[in-house]
Amino acid sequence: MHDDGYFDERVAARYDESGELSDAGAVEPVIDFLADLCGSGRALELGIGTGRIALPLAQRGVPVHGIDLSKAMVARLRAKPGGDAIGVTIGDFATTTVDGRFSVAYVVFNTIMNLATQDAQVACFCNVAAHLEPGGCFVVEVLVPELRRLPPGEMIRAFHVSETRWGFDEYDVAIQGLTSHHFEIVDERVQPSRFLAGMRGPRSST
Ligand SMILES: C[S@@+](CC[C@H](N)C(=O)[O-])C[C@H]1O[C@@H](n2cnc3c(N)ncnc32)[C@H](O)[C@@H]1O
């Protein structure tokens, strides 16, 4: 049976509700940058999700293809105007191949961290390299883990605190990973969720 991973139906149903992510102020600089880099070429988005970036990029005239594990997320993309025109391959972006070559491949919003092992991240870079035209670019948007700001002995840091939503990152330095804990009040009940993420880059040593 197909597994949507962390971005299952429950997460997908609420993904586009966090308005700040889709604000023009957050999206437009990304689109400007990617469209400029693509020129007249094609773009490949790893973890295309609900099309927050792919749709406006396609509207700028850049042909975009996406890879994503989650059928639930991609169903949201499909339901949006223009969503049907974007090709999507369901699969793991570390290993899934698609037809053709691209001038730009990109993975945004910390999605590279969803590959929680060094091996998976290395496989992803190799996979992207095999899809790029000569001179093509791989764009990775990812946070810098705040390990050096943690007080000694503390491995947990809050990244979001509001009246209805709380988020805490729990670092594990030994495995260079972190677990993101999310708690949200939905229909007067607290809904918890957890994401395991990898902090190591493909060149870091184990
Ligand atoms: C945080 S969302 C980002 C979606 C979109 N790129 C955006 O910026 O709004 C991460 C997306 O990557 C997908 N994803 C995570 N790990 C993946 C993997 N190994 N292979 C394919 N898709 C993956 C998830 O299903 C989800 O749709």
The ligand as a Tripos MOL2 file, in Angstrom:
@<TRIPOS>MOLECULE
LIG
   27    29     1     0     0
SMALL
NO_CHARGES

@<TRIPOS>ATOM
      1 C1          7.3430   21.0540    3.7090 C.3       1 LIG1
      2 S1          6.5040   20.3810    2.3080 S.3       1 LIG1
      3 C2          7.0350   21.5140    1.0640 C.3       1 LIG1
      4 C3          6.0760   21.5890   -0.1010 C.3       1 LIG1
      5 C4          6.4060   22.6810   -1.1090 C.3       1 LIG1
      6 N1          7.7250   22.4790   -1.6910 N.3       1 LIG1
      7 C5          6.3590   24.0480   -0.4300 C.2       1 LIG1
      8 O1          7.3760   24.7370   -0.4160 O.co2     1 LIG1
      9 O2          5.2970   24.4150    0.0790 O.co2     1 LIG1
     10 C6          7.5110   18.9530    1.9490 C.3       1 LIG1
     11 C7          7.0130   18.1410    0.7690 C.3       1 LIG1
     12 O3          8.0370   17.2190    0.3970 O.3       1 LIG1
     13 C8          7.4930   15.9220    0.2710 C.3       1 LIG1
     14 N2          8.5690   14.9750    0.6100 N.ar      1 LIG1
     15 C9          9.2140   14.8370    1.7870 C.ar      1 LIG1
     16 N3         10.1720   13.9040    1.7010 N.ar      1 LIG1
     17 C10        10.1070   13.4250    0.4380 C.ar      1 LIG1
     18 C11        10.8430   12.4400   -0.2750 C.ar      1 LIG1
     19 N4         11.8460   11.7620    0.2980 N.pl3     1 LIG1
     20 N5         10.5220   12.2080   -1.5550 N.ar      1 LIG1
     21 C12         9.5030   12.8940   -2.1590 C.ar      1 LIG1
     22 N6          8.7760   13.8430   -1.5410 N.ar      1 LIG1
     23 C13         9.0780   14.0980   -0.2580 C.ar      1 LIG1
     24 C14         6.3180   15.8750    1.2150 C.3       1 LIG1
     25 O4          5.3790   14.8820    0.8360 O.3       1 LIG1
     26 C15         5.7800   17.2970    1.0870 C.3       1 LIG1
     27 O5          4.8400   17.4130    0.0520 O.3       1 LIG1
@<TRIPOS>BOND
     1     1     2 1
     2     2     3 1
     3     2    10 1
     4     3     4 1
     5     4     5 1
     6     5     6 1
     7     5     7 1
     8     7     8 2
     9     7     9 1
    10    10    11 1
    11    11    12 1
    12    11    26 1
    13    12    13 1
    14    13    14 1
    15    13    24 1
    16    14    15 ar
    17    14    23 ar
    18    15    16 ar
    19    16    17 ar
    20    17    18 ar
    21    17    23 ar
    22    18    19 1
    23    18    20 ar
    24    20    21 ar
    25    21    22 ar
    26    22    23 ar
    27    24    25 1
    28    24    26 1
    29    26    27 1
@<TRIPOS>SUBSTRUCTURE
     1 LIG1         1 GROUP 0 **** ****
